[in-house]
Amino acid sequence: MYKVDIERLPSFMIGEERGLEQGLEQGVYKQNIKVAKALLSKNSDITFIVDITGLSVVEVQKLQSCEEKN
């Protein structure tokens, strides 16, 4: 990703930049959840899922318990 000198930007551009970063982070997180669910459906090991997605063990365990209820 590129770096921006925030001190040189007008305030509205700073807000826009931060919003874009947050949106990208949320998108990556949602994709990681989707991947984790797919791996859980294939009975993949939790440690493997954590390594692949970057999610925490607790997050993956919560997803697993939700998948077991369905």
N, CA, C and O atoms as a GROMACS GRO file, in nm:
protein
  280
    1MET      N    1   0.085  -0.118   0.000
    1MET     CA    2   0.000   0.000   0.000
    1MET      C    3   0.089   0.123   0.000
    1MET      O    4   0.204   0.116   0.043
    2TYR      N    5   0.040   0.231  -0.045
    2TYR     CA    6   0.117   0.354  -0.055
    2TYR      C    7   0.104   0.436   0.073
    2TYR      O    8   0.008   0.420   0.148
    3LYS      N    9   0.201   0.523   0.098
    3LYS     CA   10   0.199   0.610   0.215
    3LYS      C   11   0.164   0.752   0.172
    3LYS      O   12   0.208   0.798   0.067
    4VAL      N   13   0.085   0.819   0.253
    4VAL     CA   14   0.043   0.955   0.225
    4VAL      C   15   0.087   1.044   0.339
    4VAL      O   16   0.070   1.008   0.456
    5ASP      N   17   0.144   1.160   0.307
    5ASP     CA   18   0.182   1.258   0.410
    5ASP      C   19   0.054   1.328   0.455
    5ASP      O   20   0.010   1.424   0.391
    6ILE      N   21  -0.004   1.282   0.565
    6ILE     CA   22  -0.133   1.329   0.612
    6ILE      C   23  -0.131   1.478   0.645
    6ILE      O   24  -0.232   1.546   0.626
    7GLU      N   25  -0.020   1.530   0.692
    7GLU     CA   26  -0.013   1.670   0.731
    7GLU      C   27  -0.031   1.764   0.611
    7GLU      O   28  -0.064   1.881   0.630
    8ARG      N   29  -0.010   1.717   0.492
    8ARG     CA   30  -0.020   1.801   0.373
    8ARG      C   31  -0.156   1.793   0.306
    8ARG      O   32  -0.182   1.865   0.209
    9LEU      N   33  -0.243   1.708   0.353
    9LEU     CA   34  -0.375   1.690   0.292
    9LEU      C   35  -0.481   1.773   0.363
    9LEU      O   36  -0.473   1.792   0.485
   10PRO      N   37  -0.580   1.821   0.290
   10PRO     CA   38  -0.694   1.886   0.355
   10PRO      C   39  -0.769   1.783   0.441
   10PRO      O   40  -0.762   1.663   0.416
   11SER      N   41  -0.839   1.831   0.542
   11SER     CA   42  -0.904   1.741   0.637
   11SER      C   43  -1.002   1.645   0.572
   11SER      O   44  -1.010   1.529   0.613
   12PHE      N   45  -1.078   1.688   0.471
   12PHE     CA   46  -1.173   1.597   0.408
   12PHE      C   47  -1.101   1.482   0.339
   12PHE      O   48  -1.154   1.371   0.334
   13MET      N   49  -0.982   1.507   0.286
   13MET     CA   50  -0.907   1.400   0.221
   13MET      C   51  -0.852   1.302   0.323
   13MET      O   52  -0.842   1.182   0.296
   14ILE      N   53  -0.816   1.352   0.440
   14ILE     CA   54  -0.768   1.265   0.547
   14ILE      C   55  -0.880   1.170   0.587
   14ILE      O   56  -0.857   1.050   0.603
   15GLY      N   57  -1.000   1.224   0.604
   15GLY     CA   58  -1.115   1.141   0.640
   15GLY      C   59  -1.145   1.037   0.534
   15GLY      O   60  -1.177   0.922   0.564
   16GLU      N   61  -1.134   1.079   0.409
   16GLU     CA   62  -1.158   0.987   0.298
   16GLU      C   63  -1.053   0.876   0.297
   16GLU      O   64  -1.086   0.759   0.277
   17GLU      N   65  -0.929   0.912   0.318
   17GLU     CA   66  -0.821   0.813   0.320
   17GLU      C   67  -0.842   0.712   0.432
   17GLU      O   68  -0.827   0.591   0.412
   18ARG      N   69  -0.877   0.761   0.549
   18ARG     CA   70  -0.901   0.672   0.664
   18ARG      C   71  -1.022   0.583   0.638
   18ARG      O   72  -1.022   0.465   0.674
   19GLY      N   73  -1.125   0.638   0.575
   19GLY     CA   74  -1.244   0.559   0.542
   19GLY      C   75  -1.213   0.448   0.444
   19GLY      O   76  -1.263   0.337   0.457
   20LEU      N   77  -1.131   0.479   0.346
   20LEU     CA   78  -1.090   0.377   0.248
   20LEU      C   79  -1.011   0.266   0.316
   20LEU      O   80  -1.032   0.148   0.288
   21GLU      N   81  -0.921   0.304   0.405
   21GLU     CA   82  -0.842   0.202   0.477
   21GLU      C   83  -0.932   0.114   0.560
   21GLU      O   84  -0.915  -0.008   0.562
   22GLN      N   85  -1.028   0.174   0.631
   22GLN     CA   86  -1.119   0.095   0.714
   22GLN      C   87  -1.204   0.002   0.627
   22GLN      O   88  -1.228  -0.113   0.663
   23GLY      N   89  -1.248   0.053   0.514
   23GLY     CA   90  -1.328  -0.029   0.424
   23GLY      C   91  -1.250  -0.148   0.372
   23GLY      O   92  -1.303  -0.259   0.363
   24LEU      N   93  -1.126  -0.126   0.337
   24LEU     CA   94  -1.041  -0.235   0.288
   24LEU      C   95  -1.018  -0.338   0.399
   24LEU      O   96  -1.023  -0.458   0.374
   25GLU      N   97  -0.993  -0.290   0.521
   25GLU     CA   98  -0.972  -0.382   0.633
   25GLU      C   99  -1.096  -0.466   0.659
   25GLU      O  100  -1.087  -0.586   0.683
   26GLN      N  101  -1.213  -0.402   0.653
   26GLN     CA  102  -1.338  -0.476   0.674
   26GLN      C  103  -1.360  -0.580   0.564
   26GLN      O  104  -1.407  -0.691   0.591
   27GLY      N  105  -1.326  -0.544   0.442
   27GLY     CA  106  -1.340  -0.637   0.332
   27GLY      C  107  -1.249  -0.758   0.346
   27GLY      O  108  -1.290  -0.871   0.320
   28VAL      N  109  -1.127  -0.733   0.388
   28VAL     CA  110  -1.031  -0.842   0.410
   28VAL      C  111  -1.081  -0.931   0.524
   28VAL      O  112  -1.074  -1.054   0.514
   29TYR      N  113  -1.131  -0.870   0.632
   29TYR     CA  114  -1.182  -0.947   0.745
   29TYR      C  115  -1.299  -1.035   0.701
   29TYR      O  116  -1.304  -1.153   0.735
   30LYS      N  117  -1.393  -0.978   0.626
   30LYS     CA  118  -1.508  -1.056   0.579
   30LYS      C  119  -1.464  -1.172   0.490
   30LYS      O  120  -1.519  -1.281   0.498
   31GLN      N  121  -1.364  -1.148   0.406
   31GLN     CA  122  -1.313  -1.254   0.320
   31GLN      C  123  -1.247  -1.364   0.404
   31GLN      O  124  -1.263  -1.482   0.373
   32ASN      N  125  -1.175  -1.325   0.508
   32ASN     CA  126  -1.111  -1.424   0.596
   32ASN      C  127  -1.216  -1.508   0.668
   32ASN      O  128  -1.196  -1.628   0.689
   33ILE      N  129  -1.327  -1.446   0.707
   33ILE     CA  130  -1.436  -1.521   0.770
   33ILE      C  131  -1.493  -1.622   0.670
   33ILE      O  132  -1.517  -1.738   0.705
   34LYS      N  133  -1.512  -1.578   0.548
   34LYS     CA  134  -1.566  -1.666   0.443
   34LYS      C  135  -1.473  -1.785   0.419
   34LYS      O  136  -1.519  -1.899   0.407
   35VAL      N  137  -1.344  -1.759   0.413
   35VAL     CA  138  -1.245  -1.865   0.392
   35VAL      C  139  -1.246  -1.961   0.511
   35VAL      O  140  -1.242  -2.083   0.494
   36ALA      N  141  -1.251  -1.906   0.632
   36ALA     CA  142  -1.251  -1.990   0.752
   36ALA      C  143  -1.373  -2.081   0.754
   36ALA      O  144  -1.362  -2.199   0.787
   37LYS      N  145  -1.490  -2.027   0.717
   37LYS     CA  146  -1.611  -2.109   0.713
   37LYS      C  147  -1.597  -2.222   0.612
   37LYS      O  148  -1.639  -2.335   0.637
   38ALA      N  149  -1.540  -2.191   0.497
   38ALA     CA  150  -1.521  -2.293   0.394
   38ALA      C  151  -1.426  -2.402   0.443
   38ALA      O  152  -1.449  -2.521   0.422
   39LEU      N  153  -1.319  -2.360   0.509
   39LEU     CA  154  -1.222  -2.458   0.561
   39LEU      C  155  -1.283  -2.542   0.673
   39LEU      O  156  -1.257  -2.662   0.682
   40LEU      N  157  -1.364  -2.479   0.758
   40LEU     CA  158  -1.431  -2.555   0.863
   40LEU      C  159  -1.526  -2.658   0.803
   40LEU      O  160  -1.538  -2.769   0.856
   41SER      N  161  -1.592  -2.623   0.695
   41SER     CA  162  -1.685  -2.717   0.632
   41SER      C  163  -1.612  -2.838   0.573
   41SER      O  164  -1.672  -2.943   0.550
   42LYS      N  165  -1.482  -2.822   0.550
   42LYS     CA  166  -1.398  -2.931   0.499
   42LYS      C  167  -1.322  -3.000   0.612
   42LYS      O  168  -1.231  -3.080   0.587
   43ASN      N  169  -1.360  -2.968   0.736
   43ASN     CA  170  -1.299  -3.027   0.857
   43ASN      C  171  -1.150  -2.998   0.870
   43ASN      O  172  -1.074  -3.081   0.918
   44SER      N  173  -1.109  -2.880   0.827
   44SER     CA  174  -0.968  -2.840   0.842
   44SER      C  175  -0.938  -2.812   0.989
   44SER      O  176  -1.027  -2.775   1.066
   45ASP      N  177  -0.814  -2.829   1.025
   45ASP     CA  178  -0.768  -2.805   1.161
   45ASP      C  179  -0.774  -2.656   1.194
   45ASP      O  180  -0.742  -2.572   1.110
   46ILE      N  181  -0.814  -2.625   1.317
   46ILE     CA  182  -0.826  -2.484   1.359
   46ILE      C  183  -0.693  -2.412   1.347
   46ILE      O  184  -0.690  -2.297   1.303
   47THR      N  185  -0.584  -2.476   1.385
   47THR     CA  186  -0.452  -2.412   1.376
   47THR      C  187  -0.420  -2.375   1.232
   47THR      O  188  -0.365  -2.268   1.206
   48PHE      N  189  -0.453  -2.463   1.140
   48PHE     CA  190  -0.432  -2.436   0.997
   48PHE      C  191  -0.515  -2.316   0.953
   48PHE      O  192  -0.465  -2.228   0.882
   49ILE      N  193  -0.641  -2.311   0.995
   49ILE     CA  194  -0.729  -2.200   0.958
   49ILE      C  195  -0.676  -2.068   1.013
   49ILE      O  196  -0.677  -1.967   0.944
   50VAL      N  197  -0.630  -2.069   1.136
   50VAL     CA  198  -0.572  -1.949   1.197
   50VAL      C  199  -0.451  -1.903   1.118
   50VAL      O  200  -0.436  -1.784   1.090
   51ASP      N  201  -0.365  -1.997   1.080
   51ASP     CA  202  -0.245  -1.963   1.002
   51ASP      C  203  -0.280  -1.903   0.866
   51ASP      O  204  -0.218  -1.806   0.822
   52ILE      N  205  -0.380  -1.959   0.801
   52ILE     CA  206  -0.417  -1.915   0.666
   52ILE      C  207  -0.489  -1.780   0.669
   52ILE      O  208  -0.460  -1.693   0.587
   53THR      N  209  -0.582  -1.763   0.763
   53THR     CA  210  -0.669  -1.644   0.762
   53THR      C  211  -0.618  -1.529   0.848
   53THR      O  212  -0.651  -1.413   0.823
   54GLY      N  213  -0.538  -1.560   0.949
   54GLY     CA  214  -0.496  -1.455   1.042
   54GLY      C  215  -0.599  -1.426   1.150
   54GLY      O  216  -0.578  -1.339   1.234
   55LEU      N  217  -0.709  -1.501   1.148
   55LEU     CA  218  -0.809  -1.487   1.254
   55LEU      C  219  -0.754  -1.548   1.382
   55LEU      O  220  -0.661  -1.629   1.377
   56SER      N  221  -0.811  -1.511   1.494
   56SER     CA  222  -0.768  -1.568   1.622
   56SER      C  223  -0.831  -1.706   1.640
   56SER      O  224  -0.929  -1.740   1.574
   57VAL      N  225  -0.774  -1.783   1.730
   57VAL     CA  226  -0.829  -1.915   1.763
   57VAL      C  227  -0.972  -1.900   1.812
   57VAL      O  228  -1.060  -1.978   1.775
   58VAL      N  229  -0.996  -1.800   1.897
   58VAL     CA  230  -1.130  -1.777   1.952
   58VAL      C  231  -1.229  -1.746   1.841
   58VAL      O  232  -1.341  -1.796   1.843
   59GLU      N  233  -1.190  -1.663   1.745
   59GLU     CA  234  -1.280  -1.631   1.634
   59GLU      C  235  -1.316  -1.756   1.554
   59GLU      O  236  -1.432  -1.776   1.518
   60VAL      N  237  -1.217  -1.839   1.527
   60VAL     CA  238  -1.242  -1.961   1.450
   60VAL      C  239  -1.329  -2.057   1.530
   60VAL      O  240  -1.417  -2.122   1.474
   61GLN      N  241  -1.304  -2.067   1.659
   61GLN     CA  242  -1.386  -2.155   1.742
   61GLN      C  243  -1.531  -2.108   1.746
   61GLN      O  244  -1.623  -2.190   1.745
   62LYS      N  245  -1.552  -1.977   1.750
   62LYS     CA  246  -1.689  -1.924   1.746
   62LYS      C  247  -1.757  -1.959   1.614
   62LYS      O  248  -1.873  -2.000   1.612
   63LEU      N  249  -1.683  -1.943   1.505
   63LEU     CA  250  -1.739  -1.981   1.375
   63LEU      C  251  -1.773  -2.129   1.371
   63LEU      O  252  -1.876  -2.170   1.318
   64GLN      N  253  -1.684  -2.209   1.429
   64GLN     CA  254  -1.706  -2.354   1.431
   64GLN      C  255  -1.831  -2.388   1.509
   64GLN      O  256  -1.910  -2.473   1.465
   65SER      N  257  -1.851  -2.325   1.623
   65SER     CA  258  -1.970  -2.356   1.704
   65SER      C  259  -2.097  -2.311   1.632
   65SER      O  260  -2.201  -2.376   1.643
   66CYS      N  261  -2.090  -2.201   1.558
   66CYS     CA  262  -2.206  -2.157   1.479
   66CYS      C  263  -2.235  -2.255   1.366
   66CYS      O  264  -2.352  -2.284   1.338
   67GLU      N  265  -2.131  -2.306   1.302
   67GLU     CA  266  -2.148  -2.401   1.191
   67GLU      C  267  -2.206  -2.532   1.243
   67GLU      O  268  -2.286  -2.596   1.174
   68GLU      N  269  -2.167  -2.573   1.364
   68GLU     CA  270  -2.218  -2.698   1.420
   68GLU      C  271  -2.365  -2.688   1.453
   68GLU      O  272  -2.438  -2.787   1.447
   69LYS      N  273  -2.411  -2.567   1.489
   69LYS     CA  274  -2.552  -2.547   1.522
   69LYS      C  275  -2.638  -2.551   1.397
   69LYS      O  276  -2.757  -2.584   1.404
   70ASN      N  277  -2.580  -2.519   1.282
   70ASN     CA  278  -2.659  -2.515   1.158
   70ASN      C  279  -2.665  -2.648   1.094
   70ASN      O  280  -2.726  -2.663   0.988
   0.00000   0.00000   0.00000
